[in-house]
Amino acid sequence: MTMTQPIIDSHIHLDVYREADRKVVMNNLASSQVQALISVSNNLRSAQKTRALSQHDARIKPAYGYHPEQALPSETEVLALQAFIDEHQAEMIAIGEVGLPYYLRQEDASILLAPYVELLEVFIQQANRLDKPIILHAVYDDAPLVCGLLEKYTVKRAHFHWFKGDQKTTHQMMQNGYFISITPDVVYEEEIRALVATYPLSQMMVETDGPWQFSGIFNNQRTEPKMIHRTIQEIAHIKQMNCHDVYNQILYNTQRFYQL
């Protein structure tokens, strides 16, 4: 694949990579034309590690949050994470990854949603107070609920990563100016291809969600930001647009959204 234009990975769990793999990823950034990585966090320990990584390489742009697809944190843990976010807000690019536990509830129907909604509201309010973007994990049935919360708190800068949902919610997100990011599975996943065809390019970014691994042409490959080049080429094909223009628009979108 050609890698002649700059890109930004708008969602990656850099701290989750094994150290040896992470070194390879970082060593390949320059040759892959990767300008920056929006590195999200799963909890306080993850945020601390993400911050440490960002202190050693300015291309790593840290986001701090609590991933919803895990057991709820204690009140003490929430307060500690909030304090960490407040303390490091100047270097933090966003609050994230936060959201609702759709997949966890598919595995265990006894898990209550209400406490996760309350936790998400805490982070939404903090993002508003700090004037930071918020990076969201909200798919399928959870997406309309999250849209409602964003509207309740008049959130403007919302980034739905790897979004999947119904047409009504997709239209609501488009109307509200929310951004989505497209993963490498756009090459082979019809649901994502249909989303790309529908959603405005002006509200679109690209991501890997690494180290999550993909199928199809990426089967058994280490997930790296360079895969985004193939993603952008596929977006251009689906939208029947000039690939150079798609590169430029997506880079502009990401730089503007995250004030890079």
VEXZA-301196 format. One record per residue (C-alpha): x, y, z; residue in one letter. Coordinates in steps of 0.25 Angstrom, whole numbers, plus 5000, padded with zeros to 4 digits. Layout:
<zados>
+------+------+------+----+
|    u |    v |    w | aa |
+------+------+------+----+
|    X |    Y |    Z |  A |
...
+------+------+------+----+
</zados>
This chain:
<zados>
+------+------+------+----+
|    u |    v |    w | aa |
+------+------+------+----+
| 5000 | 5000 | 5000 |  M |
| 5005 | 5014 | 4997 |  T |
| 5008 | 5022 | 5009 |  M |
| 5011 | 5036 | 5004 |  T |
| 5002 | 5045 | 5011 |  Q |
| 5001 | 5048 | 5026 |  P |
| 4991 | 5041 | 5036 |  I |
| 4987 | 5041 | 5050 |  I |
| 4982 | 5029 | 5058 |  D |
| 4970 | 5035 | 5065 |  S |
| 4968 | 5023 | 5075 |  H |
| 4979 | 5013 | 5080 |  I |
| 4981 | 5006 | 5093 |  H |
| 4996 | 5008 | 5092 |  L |
| 4999 | 5004 | 5107 |  D |
| 4992 | 4990 | 5105 |  V |
| 5002 | 4986 | 5094 |  Y |
| 5013 | 4977 | 5099 |  R |
| 5026 | 4985 | 5100 |  E |
| 5033 | 4978 | 5089 |  A |
| 5021 | 4981 | 5079 |  D |
| 5020 | 4995 | 5084 |  R |
| 5034 | 4998 | 5081 |  K |
| 5032 | 4993 | 5067 |  V |
| 5019 | 5001 | 5065 |  V |
| 5026 | 5014 | 5070 |  M |
| 5039 | 5011 | 5061 |  N |
| 5030 | 5010 | 5049 |  N |
| 5022 | 5023 | 5051 |  L |
| 5032 | 5032 | 5043 |  A |
| 5033 | 5022 | 5031 |  S |
| 5017 | 5021 | 5031 |  S |
| 5015 | 5036 | 5031 |  Q |
| 5008 | 5035 | 5044 |  V |
| 5008 | 5049 | 5051 |  Q |
| 5001 | 5045 | 5064 |  A |
| 4994 | 5035 | 5072 |  L |
| 4982 | 5038 | 5081 |  I |
| 4985 | 5028 | 5092 |  S |
| 4973 | 5025 | 5100 |  V |
| 4972 | 5019 | 5114 |  S |
| 4964 | 5008 | 5121 |  N |
| 4965 | 5012 | 5136 |  N |
| 4975 | 5020 | 5145 |  L |
| 4986 | 5010 | 5144 |  R |
| 4985 | 5010 | 5129 |  S |
| 4984 | 5026 | 5129 |  A |
| 4997 | 5026 | 5137 |  Q |
| 5004 | 5017 | 5128 |  K |
| 4999 | 5025 | 5116 |  T |
| 5003 | 5038 | 5122 |  R |
| 5017 | 5032 | 5124 |  A |
| 5018 | 5028 | 5109 |  L |
| 5014 | 5041 | 5105 |  S |
| 5025 | 5048 | 5113 |  Q |
| 5035 | 5041 | 5105 |  H |
| 5029 | 5043 | 5091 |  D |
| 5022 | 5056 | 5087 |  A |
| 5014 | 5048 | 5076 |  R |
| 5006 | 5041 | 5087 |  I |
| 4994 | 5049 | 5091 |  K |
| 4988 | 5044 | 5103 |  P |
| 4974 | 5042 | 5107 |  A |
| 4969 | 5038 | 5121 |  Y |
| 4956 | 5031 | 5124 |  G |
| 4950 | 5018 | 5129 |  Y |
| 4946 | 5007 | 5118 |  H |
| 4932 | 5002 | 5121 |  P |
| 4934 | 4988 | 5117 |  E |
| 4939 | 4984 | 5130 |  Q |
| 4934 | 4983 | 5145 |  A |
| 4930 | 4997 | 5151 |  L |
| 4940 | 5004 | 5158 |  P |
| 4939 | 5007 | 5173 |  S |
| 4935 | 5021 | 5177 |  E |
| 4949 | 5023 | 5182 |  T |
| 4955 | 5019 | 5169 |  E |
| 4946 | 5028 | 5161 |  V |
| 4950 | 5040 | 5170 |  L |
| 4965 | 5036 | 5168 |  A |
| 4963 | 5036 | 5153 |  L |
| 4956 | 5049 | 5153 |  Q |
| 4967 | 5056 | 5161 |  A |
| 4977 | 5050 | 5152 |  F |
| 4970 | 5056 | 5140 |  I |
| 4969 | 5069 | 5147 |  D |
| 4983 | 5069 | 5150 |  E |
| 4988 | 5066 | 5136 |  H |
| 4977 | 5073 | 5128 |  Q |
| 4988 | 5082 | 5121 |  A |
| 4995 | 5071 | 5114 |  E |
| 4982 | 5062 | 5113 |  M |
| 4976 | 5063 | 5099 |  I |
| 4962 | 5057 | 5103 |  A |
| 4954 | 5049 | 5113 |  I |
| 4953 | 5035 | 5108 |  G |
| 4951 | 5024 | 5106 |  E |
| 4937 | 5025 | 5113 |  V |
| 4923 | 5020 | 5110 |  G |
| 4914 | 5008 | 5113 |  L |
| 4916 | 4993 | 5114 |  P |
| 4909 | 4987 | 5102 |  Y |
| 4917 | 4975 | 5100 |  Y |
| 4919 | 4972 | 5115 |  L |
| 4903 | 4972 | 5116 |  R |
| 4902 | 4962 | 5104 |  Q |
| 4911 | 4953 | 5112 |  E |
| 4903 | 4955 | 5125 |  D |
| 4889 | 4960 | 5125 |  A |
| 4889 | 4962 | 5140 |  S |
| 4898 | 4974 | 5139 |  I |
| 4891 | 4987 | 5142 |  L |
| 4892 | 4998 | 5132 |  L |
| 4888 | 5010 | 5141 |  A |
| 4901 | 5011 | 5149 |  P |
| 4909 | 5011 | 5136 |  Y |
| 4900 | 5023 | 5131 |  V |
| 4903 | 5030 | 5144 |  E |
| 4918 | 5028 | 5143 |  L |
| 4917 | 5033 | 5128 |  L |
| 4910 | 5045 | 5133 |  E |
| 4922 | 5048 | 5143 |  V |
| 4932 | 5048 | 5131 |  F |
| 4923 | 5056 | 5122 |  I |
| 4921 | 5067 | 5132 |  Q |
| 4936 | 5067 | 5135 |  Q |
| 4939 | 5068 | 5120 |  A |
| 4930 | 5080 | 5119 |  N |
| 4936 | 5086 | 5131 |  R |
| 4950 | 5085 | 5125 |  L |
| 4946 | 5088 | 5111 |  D |
| 4952 | 5075 | 5106 |  K |
| 4946 | 5066 | 5095 |  P |
| 4940 | 5052 | 5099 |  I |
| 4944 | 5039 | 5093 |  I |
| 4932 | 5029 | 5094 |  L |
| 4930 | 5014 | 5093 |  H |
| 4915 | 5014 | 5090 |  A |
| 4909 | 5004 | 5080 |  V |
| 4896 | 4998 | 5076 |  Y |
| 4885 | 5000 | 5086 |  D |
| 4894 | 5008 | 5095 |  D |
| 4896 | 5019 | 5085 |  A |
| 4883 | 5026 | 5086 |  P |
| 4884 | 5027 | 5101 |  L |
| 4898 | 5033 | 5100 |  V |
| 4893 | 5043 | 5089 |  C |
| 4882 | 5047 | 5099 |  G |
| 4893 | 5050 | 5110 |  L |
| 4902 | 5058 | 5101 |  L |
| 4890 | 5066 | 5097 |  E |
| 4886 | 5068 | 5112 |  K |
| 4899 | 5074 | 5115 |  Y |
| 4900 | 5081 | 5101 |  T |
| 4913 | 5074 | 5098 |  V |
| 4919 | 5078 | 5084 |  K |
| 4932 | 5071 | 5083 |  R |
| 4928 | 5056 | 5083 |  A |
| 4936 | 5045 | 5076 |  H |
| 4929 | 5031 | 5075 |  F |
| 4940 | 5022 | 5072 |  H |
| 4937 | 5009 | 5064 |  W |
| 4922 | 5013 | 5064 |  F |
| 4911 | 5003 | 5060 |  K |
| 4896 | 5007 | 5061 |  G |
| 4883 | 5009 | 5054 |  D |
| 4880 | 5019 | 5043 |  Q |
| 4872 | 5028 | 5053 |  K |
| 4883 | 5029 | 5063 |  T |
| 4893 | 5031 | 5051 |  T |
| 4885 | 5043 | 5046 |  H |
| 4884 | 5049 | 5060 |  Q |
| 4899 | 5048 | 5062 |  M |
| 4901 | 5054 | 5048 |  M |
| 4891 | 5066 | 5051 |  Q |
| 4898 | 5068 | 5065 |  N |
| 4912 | 5069 | 5058 |  G |
| 4918 | 5057 | 5065 |  Y |
| 4930 | 5050 | 5059 |  F |
| 4932 | 5035 | 5056 |  I |
| 4945 | 5028 | 5053 |  S |
| 4946 | 5017 | 5043 |  I |
| 4955 | 5004 | 5046 |  T |
| 4962 | 4995 | 5036 |  P |
| 4950 | 4985 | 5036 |  D |
| 4944 | 4995 | 5026 |  V |
| 4951 | 4987 | 5016 |  V |
| 4942 | 4974 | 5018 |  Y |
| 4931 | 4978 | 5028 |  E |
| 4918 | 4982 | 5021 |  E |
| 4912 | 4989 | 5033 |  E |
| 4924 | 4998 | 5033 |  I |
| 4924 | 5000 | 5018 |  R |
| 4910 | 5005 | 5019 |  A |
| 4913 | 5015 | 5030 |  L |
| 4924 | 5021 | 5022 |  V |
| 4915 | 5022 | 5010 |  A |
| 4905 | 5030 | 5019 |  T |
| 4913 | 5038 | 5028 |  Y |
| 4919 | 5052 | 5024 |  P |
| 4934 | 5051 | 5021 |  L |
| 4935 | 5065 | 5029 |  S |
| 4931 | 5057 | 5042 |  Q |
| 4940 | 5045 | 5040 |  M |
| 4954 | 5041 | 5045 |  M |
| 4961 | 5028 | 5045 |  V |
| 4966 | 5018 | 5055 |  E |
| 4972 | 5005 | 5058 |  T |
| 4967 | 5002 | 5072 |  D |
| 4980 | 4994 | 5074 |  G |
| 4985 | 4984 | 5078 |  P |
| 4971 | 4979 | 5074 |  W |
| 4973 | 4970 | 5063 |  Q |
| 4966 | 4969 | 5050 |  F |
| 4962 | 4959 | 5040 |  S |
| 4961 | 4958 | 5025 |  G |
| 4974 | 4963 | 5018 |  I |
| 4979 | 4967 | 5032 |  F |
| 4978 | 4953 | 5038 |  N |
| 4989 | 4949 | 5048 |  N |
| 4996 | 4963 | 5046 |  Q |
| 5000 | 4972 | 5057 |  R |
| 4991 | 4984 | 5057 |  T |
| 4999 | 4996 | 5054 |  E |
| 4995 | 5010 | 5050 |  P |
| 5000 | 5008 | 5036 |  K |
| 4987 | 5000 | 5033 |  M |
| 4980 | 5013 | 5033 |  I |
| 4986 | 5016 | 5019 |  H |
| 4978 | 5004 | 5014 |  R |
| 4965 | 5009 | 5022 |  T |
| 4966 | 5023 | 5015 |  I |
| 4968 | 5017 | 5001 |  Q |
| 4955 | 5008 | 5004 |  E |
| 4947 | 5021 | 5009 |  I |
| 4951 | 5028 | 4996 |  A |
| 4946 | 5016 | 4988 |  H |
| 4933 | 5015 | 4995 |  I |
| 4930 | 5030 | 4994 |  K |
| 4936 | 5030 | 4980 |  Q |
| 4945 | 5042 | 4983 |  M |
| 4959 | 5045 | 4980 |  N |
| 4968 | 5038 | 4990 |  C |
| 4977 | 5050 | 4992 |  H |
| 4965 | 5059 | 4996 |  D |
| 4960 | 5048 | 5006 |  V |
| 4974 | 5048 | 5012 |  Y |
| 4974 | 5063 | 5013 |  N |
| 4960 | 5064 | 5019 |  Q |
| 4962 | 5053 | 5029 |  I |
| 4975 | 5059 | 5034 |  L |
| 4969 | 5073 | 5035 |  Y |
| 4957 | 5067 | 5043 |  N |
| 4966 | 5060 | 5053 |  T |
| 4975 | 5072 | 5055 |  Q |
| 4963 | 5082 | 5056 |  R |
| 4955 | 5073 | 5066 |  F |
| 4967 | 5070 | 5075 |  Y |
| 4973 | 5084 | 5073 |  Q |
| 4986 | 5078 | 5069 |  L |
+------+------+------+----+
</zados>
